């Protein structure tokens, strides 16, 4: 479960490291999703210290993603549902 991934990064205006390529960002998010699945299946057999460490790792990941959204380095752009859905 403890697989380290290395990616080329750039630093945003706030000094936050960001994977240089979208595919690498997606890999990092996928690793977090896999960790959540692992915890969901195995939480009862984990020592409280291990469970706490894994949850701390996930908290850091979510904080990092929120920081990217706030710095506008990770943009939310909903797709239009068509021309018939105009604002009133």
ABEGO torsion letter per residue (X at the ends): XBBBBBBBBBBBAAGBBBBABAAAAAAAAAAAAAAAAAAAAAAAABBAAAAAAAAAAAAAAAAAAAAAAAAGABBBBBBBAEAABBBX
